[in-house]
Amino acid sequence: MTLLPPLLILAASAVLGIFLGLSFLRGVRKPALIGFHFLLGAATLETTAVVLHGAPNGEVATGGTLGNVVLGLLAAALLTGLATALLHAKRNVTGMMLVGHGGIGLVAFALVCVWAIRG
């Protein structure tokens, strides 16, 4: 299955993101894990782009508009997560941005699952 690598990386990023969100609610920041979460998100974006536009083995996922929407949502989640990490000093702003980041990421994950099922 062509979409398995991005789906697995995104699932790992989502699980880590949930853990980091719970840590944030407890008032604990884990900068190393935040950085790893960012790297997983960037890897998801990259592998999804490669799958959509053509993998090295010549396989191309038939995504069409759904694939482009997923790429846009993954990019938006990556950028909002980066902005949240950069603005962490203002707790109220950070909380609202984390909710947006998590929501965008959740929708992206759901659409990747739908894309994988549609095949």
N, CA and C atoms as an extended XYZ file, in Angstrom:
357
Properties=species:S:1:pos:R:3:atomname:S:1:resname:S:1:resid:I:1 pbc="F F F"
N         0.844       -1.187        0.000 N   MET     1
C         0.000        0.000        0.000 CA  MET     1
C         0.883        1.242        0.000 C   MET     1
N         0.621        2.143       -0.887 N   THR     2
C         1.433        3.333       -1.064 CA  THR     2
C         1.334        4.296        0.111 C   THR     2
N         0.181        4.415        0.720 N   LEU     3
C        -0.017        5.400        1.782 CA  LEU     3
C         0.364        4.899        3.173 C   LEU     3
N         0.880        3.691        3.268 N   LEU     4
C         1.218        3.152        4.578 CA  LEU     4
C         2.320        3.942        5.288 C   LEU     4
N         3.428        4.309        4.625 N   PRO     5
C         4.464        5.080        5.350 CA  PRO     5
C         3.971        6.424        5.895 C   PRO     5
N         3.290        7.269        5.101 N   PRO     6
C         2.805        8.518        5.689 CA  PRO     6
C         1.787        8.293        6.794 C   PRO     6
N         0.968        7.267        6.646 N   LEU     7
C        -0.047        6.986        7.655 CA  LEU     7
C         0.596        6.560        8.977 C   LEU     7
N         1.617        5.723        8.906 N   LEU     8
C         2.296        5.281       10.132 CA  LEU     8
C         3.057        6.422       10.801 C   LEU     8
N         3.725        7.246       10.010 N   ILE     9
C         4.460        8.377       10.585 CA  ILE     9
C         3.485        9.368       11.204 C   ILE     9
N         2.367        9.621       10.527 N   LEU    10
C         1.358       10.537       11.054 CA  LEU    10
C         0.729        9.979       12.329 C   LEU    10
N         0.509        8.672       12.385 N   ALA    11
C        -0.044        8.064       13.596 CA  ALA    11
C         0.931        8.224       14.770 C   ALA    11
N         2.217        8.014       14.515 N   ALA    12
C         3.218        8.201       15.571 CA  ALA    12
C         3.254        9.651       16.029 C   ALA    12
N         3.158       10.573       15.083 N   SER    13
C         3.148       11.994       15.422 CA  SER    13
C         1.902       12.354       16.219 C   SER    13
N         0.761       11.760       15.866 N   ALA    14
C        -0.487       12.043       16.585 CA  ALA    14
C        -0.432       11.526       18.015 C   ALA    14
N         0.090       10.327       18.198 N   VAL    15
C         0.207        9.771       19.554 CA  VAL    15
C         1.136       10.641       20.398 C   VAL    15
N         2.260       11.032       19.832 N   LEU    16
C         3.185       11.900       20.555 CA  LEU    16
C         2.540       13.260       20.818 C   LEU    16
N         1.781       13.775       19.867 N   GLY    17
C         1.095       15.048       20.048 CA  GLY    17
C         0.072       14.999       21.172 C   GLY    17
N        -0.648       13.893       21.289 N   ILE    18
C        -1.609       13.742       22.389 CA  ILE    18
C        -0.877       13.734       23.721 C   ILE    18
N         0.240       13.014       23.783 N   PHE    19
C         1.042       12.997       25.013 CA  PHE    19
C         1.550       14.392       25.355 C   PHE    19
N         2.028       15.121       24.352 N   LEU    20
C         2.531       16.472       24.589 CA  LEU    20
C         1.403       17.423       24.991 C   LEU    20
N         0.226       17.248       24.421 N   GLY    21
C        -0.919       18.061       24.807 CA  GLY    21
C        -1.311       17.830       26.260 C   GLY    21
N        -1.307       16.582       26.682 N   LEU    22
C        -1.599       16.286       28.081 CA  LEU    22
C        -0.520       16.849       28.998 C   LEU    22
N         0.726       16.783       28.558 N   SER    23
C         1.823       17.369       29.341 CA  SER    23
C         1.644       18.879       29.446 C   SER    23
N         1.208       19.518       28.371 N   PHE    24
C         0.962       20.961       28.388 CA  PHE    24
C        -0.119       21.309       29.398 C   PHE    24
N        -1.169       20.497       29.445 N   LEU    25
C        -2.250       20.748       30.400 CA  LEU    25
C        -1.771       20.599       31.847 C   LEU    25
N        -0.778       19.756       32.056 N   ARG    26
C        -0.189       19.603       33.392 CA  ARG    26
C         0.834       20.689       33.703 C   ARG    26
N         1.150       21.510       32.708 N   GLY    27
C         2.117       22.585       32.909 CA  GLY    27
C         3.557       22.172       32.697 C   GLY    27
N         3.780       21.068       32.005 N   VAL    28
C         5.137       20.557       31.765 CA  VAL    28
C         5.461       20.689       30.280 C   VAL    28
N         6.628       21.263       29.972 N   ARG    29
C         7.094       21.340       28.583 CA  ARG    29
C         8.232       20.352       28.398 C   ARG    29
N         8.231       19.668       27.305 N   LYS    30
C         9.283       18.709       26.981 CA  LYS    30
C         9.882       19.094       25.632 C   LYS    30
N        10.879       20.002       25.636 N   PRO    31
C        11.395       20.542       24.374 CA  PRO    31
C        11.941       19.485       23.413 C   PRO    31
N        12.580       18.455       23.931 N   ALA    32
C        13.140       17.429       23.040 CA  ALA    32
C        12.022       16.671       22.325 C   ALA    32
N        10.971       16.350       23.060 N   LEU    33
C         9.850       15.642       22.436 CA  LEU    33
C         9.076       16.545       21.481 C   LEU    33
N         9.011       17.831       21.809 N   ILE    34
C         8.369       18.786       20.900 CA  ILE    34
C         9.137       18.835       19.576 C   ILE    34
N        10.454       18.864       19.658 N   GLY    35
C        11.278       18.847       18.451 CA  GLY    35
C        11.093       17.574       17.652 C   GLY    35
N        11.007       16.429       18.350 N   PHE    36
C        10.791       15.158       17.656 CA  PHE    36
C         9.411       15.132       16.999 C   PHE    36
N         8.407       15.692       17.677 N   HIS    37
C         7.057       15.795       17.117 CA  HIS    37
C         7.080       16.636       15.838 C   HIS    37
N         7.830       17.731       15.870 N   PHE    38
C         7.971       18.573       14.674 CA  PHE    38
C         8.624       17.792       13.534 C   PHE    38
N         9.669       17.035       13.843 N   LEU    39
C        10.347       16.240       12.804 CA  LEU    39
C         9.419       15.174       12.225 C   LEU    39
N         8.620       14.552       13.077 N   LEU    40
C         7.657       13.568       12.565 CA  LEU    40
C         6.624       14.229       11.651 C   LEU    40
N         6.175       15.427       12.029 N   GLY    41
C         5.228       16.149       11.177 CA  GLY    41
C         5.839       16.518        9.837 C   GLY    41
N         7.095       16.973        9.850 N   ALA    42
C         7.779       17.315        8.598 CA  ALA    42
C         7.987       16.068        7.738 C   ALA    42
N         8.309       14.960        8.377 N   ALA    43
C         8.490       13.701        7.635 CA  ALA    43
C         7.171       13.243        7.027 C   ALA    43
N         6.075       13.438        7.746 N   THR    44
C         4.758       13.080        7.207 CA  THR    44
C         4.435       13.921        5.975 C   THR    44
N         4.681       15.216        6.078 N   LEU    45
C         4.424       16.104        4.948 CA  LEU    45
C         5.263       15.696        3.737 C   LEU    45
N         6.523       15.404        3.977 N   GLU    46
C         7.429       15.025        2.881 CA  GLU    46
C         7.022       13.703        2.239 C   GLU    46
N         6.755       12.688        3.060 N   THR    47
C         6.398       11.391        2.473 CA  THR    47
C         5.047       11.445        1.761 C   THR    47
N         4.130       12.251        2.262 N   THR    48
C         2.842       12.402        1.578 CA  THR    48
C         3.030       13.089        0.227 C   THR    48
N         3.885       14.106        0.189 N   ALA    49
C         4.168       14.786       -1.077 CA  ALA    49
C         4.836       13.840       -2.065 C   ALA    49
N         5.746       13.028       -1.585 N   VAL    50
C         6.430       12.073       -2.466 CA  VAL    50
C         5.438       11.049       -3.004 C   VAL    50
N         4.580       10.540       -2.140 N   VAL    51
C         3.592        9.546       -2.564 CA  VAL    51
C         2.621       10.153       -3.572 C   VAL    51
N         2.229       11.399       -3.342 N   LEU    52
C         1.263       12.040       -4.228 CA  LEU    52
C         1.867       12.351       -5.600 C   LEU    52
N         3.125       12.760       -5.608 N   HIS    53
C         3.745       13.180       -6.868 CA  HIS    53
C         4.629       12.120       -7.509 C   HIS    53
N         4.804       10.995       -6.847 N   GLY    54
C         5.561        9.902       -7.432 CA  GLY    54
C         6.691        9.442       -6.534 C   GLY    54
N         6.620        8.204       -6.119 N   ALA    55
C         7.652        7.620       -5.271 CA  ALA    55
C         8.841        7.201       -6.130 C   ALA    55
N        10.004        6.974       -5.520 N   PRO    56
C        11.179        6.561       -6.297 CA  PRO    56
C        10.970        5.274       -7.088 C   PRO    56
N        10.110        4.385       -6.597 N   ASN    57
C         9.878        3.137       -7.332 CA  ASN    57
C         8.851        3.303       -8.450 C   ASN    57
N         8.369        4.535       -8.656 N   GLY    58
C         7.439        4.811       -9.743 CA  GLY    58
C         5.983        4.759       -9.350 C   GLY    58
N         5.684        4.345       -8.118 N   GLU    59
C         4.303        4.288       -7.664 CA  GLU    59
C         3.769        5.681       -7.389 C   GLU    59
N         2.575        5.948       -7.823 N   VAL    60
C         1.923        7.229       -7.576 CA  VAL    60
C         0.548        6.945       -6.984 C   VAL    60
N         0.240        7.604       -5.873 N   ALA    61
C        -1.076        7.431       -5.263 CA  ALA    61
C        -2.094        8.239       -6.054 C   ALA    61
N        -3.261        7.674       -6.214 N   THR    62
C        -4.326        8.396       -6.898 CA  THR    62
C        -5.073        9.216       -5.853 C   THR    62
N        -4.626       10.429       -5.666 N   GLY    63
C        -5.211       11.262       -4.627 CA  GLY    63
C        -6.093       12.349       -5.175 C   GLY    63
N        -5.653       12.935       -6.262 N   GLY    64
C        -6.411       14.025       -6.841 CA  GLY    64
C        -6.573       15.175       -5.868 C   GLY    64
N        -7.772       15.676       -5.769 N   THR    65
C        -8.060       16.811       -4.904 CA  THR    65
C        -7.872       16.466       -3.437 C   THR    65
N        -8.255       15.260       -3.040 N   LEU    66
C        -8.114       14.852       -1.645 CA  LEU    66
C        -6.650       14.873       -1.218 C   LEU    66
N        -5.765       14.423       -2.072 N   GLY    67
C        -4.336       14.451       -1.759 CA  GLY    67
C        -3.819       15.864       -1.577 C   GLY    67
N        -4.274       16.769       -2.424 N   ASN    68
C        -3.850       18.165       -2.294 CA  ASN    68
C        -4.400       18.809       -1.026 C   ASN    68
N        -5.631       18.468       -0.658 N   VAL    69
C        -6.214       18.978        0.587 CA  VAL    69
C        -5.421       18.455        1.780 C   VAL    69
N        -5.070       17.180        1.750 N   VAL    70
C        -4.270       16.591        2.834 CA  VAL    70
C        -2.928       17.300        2.948 C   VAL    70
N        -2.280       17.539        1.819 N   LEU    71
C        -0.993       18.256        1.847 CA  LEU    71
C        -1.149       19.646        2.443 C   LEU    71
N        -2.202       20.352        2.075 N   GLY    72
C        -2.437       21.681        2.625 CA  GLY    72
C        -2.695       21.650        4.122 C   GLY    72
N        -3.480       20.676        4.569 N   LEU    73
C        -3.755       20.564        6.000 CA  LEU    73
C        -2.508       20.178        6.789 C   LEU    73
N        -1.704       19.282        6.239 N   LEU    74
C        -0.463       18.903        6.919 CA  LEU    74
C         0.488       20.099        7.016 C   LEU    74
N         0.554       20.890        5.951 N   ALA    75
C         1.397       22.088        5.988 CA  ALA    75
C         0.873       23.090        7.011 C   ALA    75
N        -0.452       23.253        7.072 N   ALA    76
C        -1.038       24.174        8.047 CA  ALA    76
C        -0.792       23.692        9.473 C   ALA    76
N        -0.916       22.397        9.707 N   ALA    77
C        -0.649       21.854       11.041 CA  ALA    77
C         0.815       22.051       11.416 C   ALA    77
N         1.701       21.850       10.463 N   LEU    78
C         3.128       22.043       10.726 CA  LEU    78
C         3.430       23.502       11.057 C   LEU    78
N         2.859       24.418       10.305 N   LEU    79
C         3.112       25.838       10.548 CA  LEU    79
C         2.488       26.332       11.853 C   LEU    79
N         1.274       25.877       12.181 N   THR    80
C         0.674       26.295       13.448 CA  THR    80
C         1.414       25.695       14.628 C   THR    80
N         1.911       24.482       14.475 N   GLY    81
C         2.715       23.888       15.542 CA  GLY    81
C         4.018       24.635       15.747 C   GLY    81
N         4.646       25.045       14.654 N   LEU    82
C         5.885       25.817       14.760 CA  LEU    82
C         5.621       27.171       15.399 C   LEU    82
N         4.543       27.827       14.991 N   ALA    83
C         4.197       29.124       15.586 CA  ALA    83
C         3.884       28.978       17.073 C   ALA    83
N         3.231       27.897       17.444 N   THR    84
C         2.924       27.654       18.853 CA  THR    84
C         4.202       27.484       19.661 C   THR    84
N         5.143       26.738       19.119 N   ALA    85
C         6.407       26.531       19.826 CA  ALA    85
C         7.181       27.840       19.954 C   ALA    85
N         7.103       28.693       18.946 N   LEU    86
C         7.834       29.958       18.997 CA  LEU    86
C         7.184       30.975       19.926 C   LEU    86
N         5.866       30.877       20.111 N   LEU    87
C         5.141       31.829       20.959 CA  LEU    87
C         4.777       31.243       22.317 C   LEU    87
N         5.552       30.297       22.813 N   HIS    88
C         5.189       29.579       24.035 CA  HIS    88
C         5.187       30.453       25.283 C   HIS    88
N         5.749       31.653       25.246 N   ALA    89
C         5.809       32.515       26.435 CA  ALA    89
C         4.427       33.018       26.832 C   ALA    89
N         3.540       33.210       25.869 N   LYS    90
C         2.189       33.704       26.154 CA  LYS    90
C         1.248       32.509       26.259 C   LYS    90
N         0.941       32.097       27.467 N   ARG    91
C         0.208       30.857       27.691 CA  ARG    91
C        -1.192       30.862       27.073 C   ARG    91
N        -1.936       31.969       27.143 N   ASN    92
C        -3.286       31.991       26.571 CA  ASN    92
C        -3.248       31.839       25.057 C   ASN    92
N        -2.334       32.530       24.422 N   VAL    93
C        -2.200       32.423       22.971 CA  VAL    93
C        -1.775       31.014       22.596 C   VAL    93
N        -0.849       30.454       23.367 N   THR    94
C        -0.358       29.113       23.081 CA  THR    94
C        -1.475       28.087       23.191 C   THR    94
N        -2.326       28.203       24.195 N   GLY    95
C        -3.428       27.257       24.356 CA  GLY    95
C        -4.390       27.284       23.188 C   GLY    95
N        -4.744       28.478       22.746 N   MET    96
C        -5.657       28.591       21.608 CA  MET    96
C        -4.996       28.055       20.335 C   MET    96
N        -3.717       28.337       20.182 N   MET    97
C        -3.019       27.852       18.993 CA  MET    97
C        -2.875       26.332       19.018 C   MET    97
N        -2.676       25.763       20.207 N   LEU    98
C        -2.592       24.305       20.310 CA  LEU    98
C        -3.914       23.642       19.947 C   LEU    98
N        -5.013       24.260       20.326 N   VAL    99
C        -6.321       23.720       19.955 CA  VAL    99
C        -6.469       23.740       18.432 C   VAL    99
N        -6.089       24.843       17.807 N   GLY   100
C        -6.136       24.917       16.343 CA  GLY   100
C        -5.210       23.915       15.693 C   GLY   100
N        -3.992       23.794       16.224 N   HIS   101
C        -3.005       22.848       15.698 CA  HIS   101
C        -3.541       21.419       15.803 C   HIS   101
N        -4.087       21.080       16.960 N   GLY   102
C        -4.625       19.732       17.147 CA  GLY   102
C        -5.817       19.455       16.255 C   GLY   102
N        -6.682       20.453       16.084 N   GLY   103
C        -7.841       20.282       15.217 CA  GLY   103
C        -7.453       20.071       13.762 C   GLY   103
N        -6.521       20.882       13.302 N   ILE   104
C        -6.057       20.733       11.915 CA  ILE   104
C        -5.386       19.379       11.728 C   ILE   104
N        -4.557       18.992       12.698 N   GLY   105
C        -3.886       17.698       12.626 CA  GLY   105
C        -4.872       16.540       12.646 C   GLY   105
N        -5.919       16.654       13.455 N   LEU   106
C        -6.935       15.605       13.534 CA  LEU   106
C        -7.667       15.456       12.204 C   LEU   106
N        -8.034       16.576       11.605 N   VAL   107
C        -8.716       16.518       10.305 CA  VAL   107
C        -7.782       15.933        9.238 C   VAL   107
N        -6.512       16.334        9.270 N   ALA   108
C        -5.546       15.779        8.313 CA  ALA   108
C        -5.404       14.270        8.494 C   ALA   108
N        -5.323       13.814        9.750 N   PHE   109
C        -5.206       12.378       10.011 CA  PHE   109
C        -6.441       11.634        9.498 C   PHE   109
N        -7.626       12.185        9.758 N   ALA   110
C        -8.854       11.546        9.289 CA  ALA   110
C        -8.888       11.462        7.766 C   ALA   110
N        -8.452       12.537        7.099 N   LEU   111
C        -8.469       12.525        5.631 CA  LEU   111
C        -7.432       11.569        5.054 C   LEU   111
N        -6.286       11.431        5.726 N   VAL   112
C        -5.295       10.444        5.259 CA  VAL   112
C        -5.879        9.041        5.392 C   VAL   112
N        -6.602        8.786        6.485 N   CYS   113
C        -7.243        7.480        6.658 CA  CYS   113
C        -8.283        7.240        5.573 C   CYS   113
N        -9.092        8.254        5.267 N   VAL   114
C       -10.090        8.122        4.197 CA  VAL   114
C        -9.395        7.891        2.862 C   VAL   114
N        -8.325        8.621        2.614 N   TRP   115
C        -7.570        8.468        1.371 CA  TRP   115
C        -7.002        7.059        1.255 C   TRP   115
N        -6.481        6.532        2.362 N   ALA   116
C        -5.903        5.184        2.353 CA  ALA   116
C        -6.986        4.125        2.115 C   ALA   116
N        -8.163        4.329        2.696 N   ILE   117
C        -9.243        3.367        2.529 CA  ILE   117
C        -9.768        3.389        1.102 C   ILE   117
N        -9.891        4.602        0.538 N   ARG   118
C       -10.367        4.726       -0.852 CA  ARG   118
C        -9.388        4.132       -1.837 C   ARG   118
N        -8.107        4.129       -1.423 N   GLY   119
C        -7.058        3.504       -2.200 CA  GLY   119
C        -6.821        4.095       -3.511 C   GLY   119
